[in-house]
Amino acid sequence: MGRFLTGCFFFLDLVAVVRTTSAPLSFRILVTYTVVQCEKSVDMSRFLDARGVTVATSALAVLALALAAAVAAAVLTRTLALALTGTPVRPTAGPPSDFAACLSGFNVPVVLPTDAGYAAASASLGAKSPRHPIAVAYPPTPRSIADTITCALRSNLPMTVRNGGHSFQGDSVRSDHLVVDVSNTCDGTTPDTTPSVDRSQTPPTLTITAGCLHADVLYALQRNNVTDHFAMTGGMPLVGYVGWAMGGGFGNTTPAAGLGCDHIINWRIVLFNGTSIDVNAETHVGLFESLCGGGGTDLGGVVTHATIRMTPHDDVYTRIILSYPHHALPRVLNRLQTLVGGPRRGSMVPLGGHGPTVR
């Protein structure tokens, strides 16, 4: 038993070194688990020794080692690969060969698990562990989104959709799914991939594709010289607009103009049966309400376009960032109200920060 305890203490001395390295998550989990088993055995042995019980100590040692060995055996191959190379050994089954051939027939680029760019293509901002999609397809136009769905259905592949990749739950990249990356459908190289403004409507509308970011929306207004209206946007230019709006769409002008989803008047969707439908307050009302803030998860299709009703510039919206000590908050708020003539419709004063300073 003494040798076992000595080994545990030696192992615990190594933990500080392991935890300060960039070891992969599964390796650190294994280390932590073994630490827990060692600590339990050390505590129990001391408890028994203090009471003169020595019969069970060898059994405790065997039990602790058996538990640690079981975990080690289960993840040994993957752990060693991650620890040494940072690359998972998990064999990701690629799509059927006829799937890649189908996409090739529609001129849709695809990244397979055997390709050099697979690790970058399968990266997920919100995932806590590596994701292993079957493949990542990059349809270049809204029409080719439908073609990608057709090919996936022929091969019976489950799908998930990604644009900006800012799903903090990691929903945009799922293991054993086909990732349909729509980011190339808003590159502005053709009319089909360029946001369009319709001034015949009152107020004007802006139709965008699924791949448009907030920056693309703002650039479209500038390119079309739209100065008397604005499109509701969030605060991050590289976040995908459609996903942001389907999640509600909070922005700096929300107190005055509402959420982003409040300004979507039409969604165009390619269903998983290959048909395209327009979803708005008059057709498919239930689906329309679900899209406006429901998140779009398990939608049964892919959004290809969204039409935004723009908002008139009937006021001036200004964003001010101030840094000041906590105790100065009353004076700062009084001064702000003096500058703007008192509280106004749509005024918003977010407070945050840490330590002695509020920003």
Stockholm file with secondary structure:
# STOCKHOLM 1.0

chainA/1-359         MGRFLTGCFFFLDLVAVVRTTSAPLSFRILVTYTVVQCEKSVDMSRFLDARGVTVATSALAVLALALAAAVAAAVLTRTLALALTGTPVRPTAGPPSDFAACLSGFNVPVVLPTDAGYAAASASLGAKSPRHPIAVAYPPTPRSIADTITCALRSNLPMTVRNGGHSFQGDSVRSDHLVVDVSNTCDGTTPDTTPSVDRSQTPPTLTITAGCLHADVLYALQRNNVTDHFAMTGGMPLVGYVGWAMGGGFGNTTPAAGLGCDHIINWRIVLFNGTSIDVNAETHVGLFESLCGGGGTDLGGVVTHATIRMTPHDDVYTRIILSYPHHALPRVLNRLQTLVGGPRRGSMVPLGGHGPTVR
#=GR chainA/1-359 SS CHHHHHHHHHHHHHHHHHHTTTCCHHHHHHHHHHHHHHHHHHHHHHHHHHTTCCSSHHHHHHHHHHHHHHHHHHHHHHHHHHHHHSCCCCCCCCCCHHHHHHHHHTTCCEECTTSTTHHHHTCCSSCSSCCCCSEEECCSSHHHHHHHHHHHHHTTCCEEEESSCCCTTCTTSCTTSEEEECGGGGSSSSGGGSCEEETTSSSCEEEEETTCBHHHHHHHHHHTTCCSEECCCCSCTTSBHHHHHHTCCCCTTHHHHCCGGGGEEEEEEEETTSCEEEESSSSSHHHHHHHHHHCCTTCSEEEEEEEEECEECCSCCCCCCCCEEGGGHHHHHHHHHHHHTSCCTTCCCCCCCCTTEEC
#=GC SS_cons         CHHHHHHHHHHHHHHHHHHTTTCCHHHHHHHHHHHHHHHHHHHHHHHHHHTTCCSSHHHHHHHHHHHHHHHHHHHHHHHHHHHHHSCCCCCCCCCCHHHHHHHHHTTCCEECTTSTTHHHHTCCSSCSSCCCCSEEECCSSHHHHHHHHHHHHHTTCCEEEESSCCCTTCTTSCTTSEEEECGGGGSSSSGGGSCEEETTSSSCEEEEETTCBHHHHHHHHHHTTCCSEECCCCSCTTSBHHHHHHTCCCCTTHHHHCCGGGGEEEEEEEETTSCEEEESSSSSHHHHHHHHHHCCTTCSEEEEEEEEECEECCSCCCCCCCCEEGGGHHHHHHHHHHHHTSCCTTCCCCCCCCTTEEC
//
